[in-house]
């Protein structure tokens, strides 16, 4: 970024003050919440996330520094601005797979094809002679959810997946979006999303390693005589803050 485009120190300071204000509002909403799904808490959370993101960007642009703020699952979505009482929703799902065992995939597809031919519902052998043909047979035979639960049987390896629920005022007209089903998704109308990725597993593994190290420290205290027995040691608080 050029010097002319850099934010001023005053802009960075104002963004920092906005984060402080959003923190106070979030805490107040949490203290007043009426239940786990209190919309006021959700709104305050989004405002805090947005303020923190703005501050982080300005801080980096001005001083080449970053913050420790991280909002899992929300950092790529703007605050919700969709209808308060939606009359329709859309569920968008993406699941990635690697074709880990092509021969297993081909064999499963050929079994499906053979069963269809035997039942008189197939068009004859040959459609499953290629991987793309086998995939077409597989996804034509089974629902996507069943393939997700049985992917190893079909020679597939799970990759990342995500599910977005978006809200709208009115249902789409029949056939309206079939040509481009994911083209006009408004991130500000996303009610919730659920992501699955091995990167989250790596984060959990790191936390488990830290917990194991803490347990090792307790064992060292006991065996070296610094504590008379396990009752003398207060349990470690490993809850994420």
ABEGO torsion letter per residue (X at the ends): XBAAABBBAAAAAAAAAAAAAAAAAAAAAAAABAEAABAAAAAAAAAAAAAAAAAAAAAAAAAGBBBABBBBGAAABBBBABBABBABBBBBBBBBBBBABAAAAAAAAAAAAAAAAAAGABAEBGAAABAAAAAAAAAAABBAAAAAAAAAAAGBBBBBBBBBBBBBABBBBBGAAAABAAAABBAAABABBBBBBAAAAAAAAAAAAAAAAAAAAAAAAAAAGABABAAABBBBBABBX
